[in-house]
Amino acid sequence: YEFAVINVPQVVKKAIDKSCIDLKDIKTVFIHQANGKMDHAIMKRLFKLYNLDTVPERLVPMTISWLGNSSVATIPTLIDLVLKNKVEGYKIVKGEYALFASVGAGMHINAVVYRF
């Protein structure tokens, strides 16, 4: 938990900075759904790295409460559900930026900025 909360925001920030866009340009964050409390802590710490206190409410769709942790399938499943309008309040719009972030049990961290 602590490893992820400390390191994932740093890796995500590097991905955002390398993409030459601002954090505010990212409309949706698809994060691995291993632990809701951890995901919220990761997002809060990411925003603090940009000197921002508040994470926008409709930035991170969460499904862990009704799907659980489905391992490597969480992000693809989440994208599919959003595309099919199965996650209320979220949609994918062509031209918008999204962020994908994950951390694995082996402590591998991945982050990518993608433009739909």
Contacts in CASP RR format, 6 or more apart in sequence:
PFRMAT RR
TARGET T0000
AUTHOR 0000-0000-0000
METHOD contacts of the structure
MODEL  1
YEFAVINVPQVVKKAIDKSCIDLKDIKTVFIHQANGKMDHAIMKRLFKLY
NLDTVPERLVPMTISWLGNSSVATIPTLIDLVLKNKVEGYKIVKGEYALF
ASVGAGMHINAVVYRF
1 35 0 8 1.000
1 38 0 8 1.000
3 103 0 8 1.000
3 107 0 8 1.000
4 38 0 8 1.000
4 42 0 8 1.000
4 103 0 8 1.000
4 109 0 8 1.000
5 38 0 8 1.000
5 41 0 8 1.000
5 42 0 8 1.000
5 45 0 8 1.000
6 45 0 8 1.000
7 103 0 8 1.000
7 109 0 8 1.000
8 42 0 8 1.000
8 46 0 8 1.000
8 101 0 8 1.000
8 103 0 8 1.000
8 109 0 8 1.000
8 111 0 8 1.000
9 42 0 8 1.000
9 43 0 8 1.000
9 45 0 8 1.000
9 46 0 8 1.000
9 48 0 8 1.000
9 49 0 8 1.000
10 49 0 8 1.000
11 101 0 8 1.000
11 109 0 8 1.000
11 110 0 8 1.000
11 111 0 8 1.000
12 42 0 8 1.000
12 46 0 8 1.000
12 99 0 8 1.000
12 101 0 8 1.000
12 111 0 8 1.000
13 46 0 8 1.000
13 49 0 8 1.000
13 50 0 8 1.000
14 111 0 8 1.000
15 99 0 8 1.000
15 101 0 8 1.000
15 111 0 8 1.000
15 112 0 8 1.000
15 113 0 8 1.000
16 22 0 8 1.000
16 23 0 8 1.000
16 26 0 8 1.000
16 99 0 8 1.000
16 113 0 8 1.000
18 113 0 8 1.000
19 97 0 8 1.000
19 113 0 8 1.000
21 97 0 8 1.000
21 113 0 8 1.000
23 46 0 8 1.000
23 47 0 8 1.000
23 50 0 8 1.000
23 52 0 8 1.000
25 97 0 8 1.000
26 59 0 8 1.000
26 97 0 8 1.000
26 98 0 8 1.000
26 99 0 8 1.000
26 113 0 8 1.000
27 59 0 8 1.000
27 93 0 8 1.000
27 96 0 8 1.000
27 97 0 8 1.000
27 98 0 8 1.000
28 59 0 8 1.000
28 60 0 8 1.000
28 61 0 8 1.000
28 82 0 8 1.000
28 90 0 8 1.000
28 92 0 8 1.000
28 96 0 8 1.000
28 98 0 8 1.000
28 99 0 8 1.000
29 43 0 8 1.000
29 59 0 8 1.000
29 60 0 8 1.000
29 98 0 8 1.000
29 99 0 8 1.000
29 101 0 8 1.000
30 61 0 8 1.000
30 75 0 8 1.000
30 78 0 8 1.000
30 79 0 8 1.000
30 82 0 8 1.000
30 98 0 8 1.000
30 99 0 8 1.000
30 100 0 8 1.000
30 101 0 8 1.000
31 39 0 8 1.000
31 42 0 8 1.000
31 43 0 8 1.000
31 60 0 8 1.000
31 75 0 8 1.000
31 100 0 8 1.000
31 101 0 8 1.000
31 102 0 8 1.000
32 39 0 8 1.000
32 74 0 8 1.000
32 75 0 8 1.000
32 101 0 8 1.000
32 102 0 8 1.000
32 103 0 8 1.000
32 104 0 8 1.000
33 39 0 8 1.000
33 62 0 8 1.000
33 63 0 8 1.000
33 64 0 8 1.000
33 67 0 8 1.000
33 68 0 8 1.000
33 69 0 8 1.000
33 70 0 8 1.000
33 74 0 8 1.000
33 75 0 8 1.000
33 78 0 8 1.000
34 64 0 8 1.000
34 69 0 8 1.000
34 74 0 8 1.000
34 103 0 8 1.000
34 104 0 8 1.000
35 64 0 8 1.000
35 69 0 8 1.000
36 62 0 8 1.000
36 64 0 8 1.000
39 60 0 8 1.000
39 62 0 8 1.000
39 64 0 8 1.000
40 55 0 8 1.000
42 101 0 8 1.000
43 55 0 8 1.000
43 59 0 8 1.000
43 60 0 8 1.000
44 55 0 8 1.000
46 55 0 8 1.000
47 53 0 8 1.000
47 54 0 8 1.000
47 55 0 8 1.000
58 89 0 8 1.000
58 90 0 8 1.000
61 78 0 8 1.000
61 81 0 8 1.000
61 82 0 8 1.000
61 87 0 8 1.000
61 89 0 8 1.000
61 90 0 8 1.000
63 74 0 8 1.000
63 77 0 8 1.000
63 78 0 8 1.000
63 81 0 8 1.000
63 87 0 8 1.000
64 74 0 8 1.000
67 74 0 8 1.000
67 77 0 8 1.000
70 77 0 8 1.000
74 102 0 8 1.000
75 100 0 8 1.000
75 102 0 8 1.000
78 87 0 8 1.000
79 92 0 8 1.000
81 87 0 8 1.000
82 90 0 8 1.000
82 91 0 8 1.000
82 92 0 8 1.000
83 92 0 8 1.000
85 91 0 8 1.000
92 98 0 8 1.000
92 116 0 8 1.000
93 116 0 8 1.000
94 116 0 8 1.000
95 115 0 8 1.000
95 116 0 8 1.000
96 115 0 8 1.000
96 116 0 8 1.000
97 113 0 8 1.000
97 114 0 8 1.000
97 115 0 8 1.000
97 116 0 8 1.000
98 113 0 8 1.000
98 114 0 8 1.000
98 115 0 8 1.000
98 116 0 8 1.000
99 111 0 8 1.000
99 112 0 8 1.000
99 113 0 8 1.000
99 114 0 8 1.000
100 110 0 8 1.000
100 111 0 8 1.000
100 112 0 8 1.000
100 114 0 8 1.000
101 109 0 8 1.000
101 110 0 8 1.000
101 111 0 8 1.000
102 109 0 8 1.000
102 110 0 8 1.000
102 111 0 8 1.000
103 109 0 8 1.000
103 110 0 8 1.000
END
